[in-house]
Amino acid sequence: MAGGLAALLDDVAALVKLTAANMDNVAAAAGRASAKAAGVVVDDAAVTPQYVQGAEPKREFPIIKSIAMGSLKNKAIILVFALLLSQFVPWLLTPLLMCGGAFLCYEGAEKVIEMFGKNDHHDDAPVAMDGEDAEKKVISSAIRTDFILSAEIMVIALNEVASESLINRAIILIVVGIVLTIGVYGVVALLVKMDDFGLFLAKKGKAGATRSFGRALVKTMPTVMSIISFVGMLAMLWVGGHILLDGMNKLGFHPLYEFVHHMEHFVEHAIPGAIGAILAWFTNTGLSLIFGLIVGAIIVAILHFTPLGHGGKKHDDDAHGHLESKTFTDSKDATTRGNSGGSSVRA
């Protein structure tokens, strides 16, 4: 009897050790998957603040919360389909990932073109709306945009852990989805409230240094948000370009992928040490970005200037909330500045 109990305890101990080791593997894989999706996460964090631009300060957190909950629902839906695809038609993941990469390239290239050209795609904006209807429309638009970015995050993460078991893949994707959603929208909430915090310090601070810091915070936040938006634009291009290069390599077209990695290794060996490794990363990233910009510009040209698109008319304003965000901003900005007491500085 005692021997049987000892054997049972040994089995339990072995099972506990195996489970702990498996959880360590899952945690490590989740970390790798999250890192791979970092570029899209940066873009997500850069895009989202526009949806509370001009909103009353007291409505900013509720709007962000609603978008975050919608993002979690998006990821839950995507997770189920991604797991089914990876289990039954895994060969389809690479083409789907490449479609998402092409979309990121298109979005990034369009932003670059708008930086250097006249941005007149708001000319056809509808009459500005007030109240709950405008807020619901903005939230709905933000969640639709998030669906694309969430799909990219989840598929990139899944591609990184494709060799894991189905259960482990599911656990990893759940962890990645929750952690990145909390991280992204936590940062967004912090960013959109930073100028209000600065305004509070500028008005209520007891010490002169505190008031000066508050004023400096209010003045610098537009620059900070512009930098984040710019980095997000670059992230779309380098992530999208890298996804396309990697996908083409997996599908049998190797020259471009091999060229980029040859240049990366050349720089890494030419300049030894940490500096060489950093410059090698920038080489890979820069070449991926250039490729992404070229592909994105081609897609923009096709969609804007050929019958396949809309003949030069911007066709995805509704899909990405530009019109809704703009009209929401116009309708709320005066109220925010005049009546709420909050700062008018926004993303």
N, C-alpha and C positions, 0 to 999 in steps of 0.2 A: 504493500500500500504506500509506504513511504517512498519506495523507488519510483512508483507510478506518479506520485505527486511531484517529485523532483524532476522527472522527465517532462511533466506538463509545464512546470515553472521554467525549465530550460527552453521549451518550445515558445512559451509566451515571451521570454526575454529575447529570443532570436527574432520573433515576429516584431517586437517593439523596435529592435535595432534596425531591422529591414525597413520598417515604416519610417523611422527617423531618417535613415539614409535616403529613402525615396523622397521624403519631404525636402531634404536638403537639395536633391537633384531638381525637384520641381521649383524650389526657390531660385536656384542658380539659373535654371532655364527661363524662368519668368523675368529675371534680371537681364539676361541676354536679349530676350524678345523685346522688352521695354526699351533697351538701348538701341536696338535696330529700328524701332519706330520713333526714335527721338525727333527726327526731322519733321515728321508729320505732326508730332505733338507740339513742336515749336510753332508750326503753321496754325494749328488749332488755337493755341493760346494767343497768337497774333490776330487771328480773324475775329474771334468771339467778342472782344470789347466793343466793336463797332455796333453791336446790337443793343447796347445800353447807352449809346451816344445820344445825349440830349434828354435822356429820361430823368424824371424827378429823382433826386437822391434816395428818397424812401422806397422807390420802386426798383432800384438797381439790384439789390440782393434777391428779391423775389423773382425778378426776370432771370438772373443767373441761375438760381435754384431750379426754375422751371426748365431751362435749357439743359442743365446738368442731369436732371431726371430723365429728360427726353434722350439725352446722350446714352445713359445707362440702358434704356429700353432699346435704343438702336443697337448697342453692342450685344445685348441679349439675343436679339433677332439674328444679327450677323453671326454670332457664335454658333447657333444651331446649324445654320446653313453651311458655315465654314467647316464645321466638324463633319457634316454629312458628305460634303465634297471631298474632304481629305481622306475619308474612310472608303468611299465608293468610286470617286473619279479624281484621284489626286493629280492626274496629269492636267486637269483643268485649272488648277490653282495658279500655275505660272502665267497662262494667257490672261486670266482675270486680274492678276497682279499687274501685268503689263498694261492692261486697259486703265487701271487706276493710276499707274505711273504716267501714262499719256495724258490723263485728265489733269494731274498735278502740273505737268509741263505746260499744258494749255493755259491753266489758271495763272501760273507764274509768268509765262510769256506775255499774256494779256496785261498783267499788271506792269511789266516792264514797258510795254508799248504805251500804256496810259501815262506812265511817268514822263515819256519823251514826246507825247503827242497831246492833242487837245482831247480832253476827257469830256465828251458831251453826251454820254449815254444816259444822263438824267433828264434830257430834254423832254422825254415823253412820260415823265413821272406823273402819276395820278394826283388828284387833289389831296392835300394833306389831311390826315385823319387824327382825331383826338380820342382819348380815353381807352377803354378796355379793348375795343376792336383793333385799334392800332397796335396795342401791346401784344394781343394774341397773334396778330398777323406777323409781327416781328419774331416772336418766340417760335411760331410755326416755321418761319423761313430759316431761323437759326438751326432748328432741329433737322431740317432737310439738308442744310449744308453740312451739319455735323455727321449725318449719315454717311456721306461720301468719305469724310476724313476718318470716321470710326471704322468704316470698311477697310480702308487702307491700313490703319493701325492693327486691326485684328488679323488681316491676311498676312501682313508682314510678320507679325508675331507668330502666326501659325506656320508660316514658311520656315521660320527659324527653329521650330520644335517639331518638325514633321516626323522625325524619327522616334519620337516618344510614343507611348501607348495611348490609346483613345482616352482613357480616364485621365492620364497625366496631361494630355493636350487640353482636355476640358478644364481641368483645374488651373493650368497655366493661363489659359485665355481668360478665365474668370478673374484671376488675380490681376493680370495685366489690365483688363478692362476697368476694374474697380479702382486700382491704384492710379492709373493714368487719368481717369475721369476726375477723381478727387484732386489730383495734382494740377491738372489743367484749369479746372474751374475755381479751385482755391486761389491759384495765381491770378486768374482773371478778376476774381472778387477783390483781391488785394490791390491790383493795379487800378481798377476803376474807382476805388475809394481813396487812393493815395492822395489825389489832389484835394478831396474834401477834408482829409486829415490835415493836409498842409494849410488849408484855409482856416480850419479850426485853430491850429497853432498860431497862425498869423493874427487872428482876432482875439483869442483868449489867452495866449501865452503870457505868463507873468514876467518872464525875463526877456530882455531885448534879444538875446541870442536865440531864444526859442521862437520868437516872432520872426526873426530874420530867417531861421531855418524853414519855418512854415512858408514864408513868401518864396524862398528859393525852391522849395518842393513844388509849389504850384507852378512856378515858371518853368521848371525843368521837366515836368511830367509830359507835356506835349512832345518834347524832344525824345524822351524815353520811349513813348508809345510809337513815335515815328521810327525809331531804331528797331523796336520789336517788330513792327510791321514790315520793315525792310528785310530783316533777318528771316521773317516768315516767308517772304517772297523768294528769297534765295534758297530757303529750305525746300520749298516746293520744287524748284528747278533741279537742285542737286539730288534730292531723294527720287524725284521722278526720273531723272536721267540715269541714275544708278540702277533703279528697278528695271528700266528698259534694257540697259546694257547687260545686266545679269540675266534677264529673261531671254534675250537673244542668244546669249552664250549657252544657256540650258537647252534652247530649242535647236542648237546646232550651228548658229552663225557666230563664229568666234573672233573675227578680226578686230572689231572695235573694242570688245572687252579685253582682249589680249594686249592691244595697244595701250589702253589706259593703265593696265597693271604693269606692263613693261616700263612705262614712264614712271610709275610709282616706285617700282623697285630700283630703277636707275637713280632716282633722286635719293632714295634711302641708302644706297650703297656709296653714292658719290659724296654724301655728307654724313659722316658717322655720328653716332650718339643720339641723344634725345632730339636735337634740332633737326637732324636728318629724318627721324621718324615723323616729327610734326610736319615738316615740309612735304614729306611723301604723302601724308594724309591730305594736305591741302592740294597736292597735285591731283590725286584721285578725285577729290571733291570738286576741284575747279574744272577738270575735264568733264566730269559727269554733269556739272552745271551747264557748261557750254553746249554739250550734247542735248541736254534737256531744253535749253533755250531754243536751239535750232529746231528740234522736233515740235516744241510748243508753238513757235512762230509759223511753222508750216500748217499746223492744225488751225491756228487763228486765221491764216490766209484762206484756208479751205472753207472754214465756217462763215467767214465774213464777206468773201468776195467771189464765191462760186455758188451755183444753184444748189449744191449739196448743203449749204448753210442757209443764211437768211439774207444774202445779198448785201452784206455790209452793216446790217442791223444787229445790235447786240442781242443775242437770243436767250441768254440765261440770267437776266436780271432777277426775274421772279425766283429762279431756282436758288439763287445765292443771297437773296435778300437785299440787294443793293438799293432797289427802289423803295422797299419797305423801310429799310434803315434810314434812308435819306429823308423820306417823308415824315417818319417818326421823329427824327432829329429836328426837322423844320418846325413841326407842330409843337414840340415840347421845349425847344431850346429857350424861347423867350420866357416861358413859365419857370424853367429851372433857374435862369439867371435873375429873373425879377422877383419871384415869389418864394422860392424854396430856401433861399439863403445858402444854397450849396454852390460850389465852384462850377464854372462853365467849362473847365478844361476836361476834355475827354479824348478817347482814343482817336 
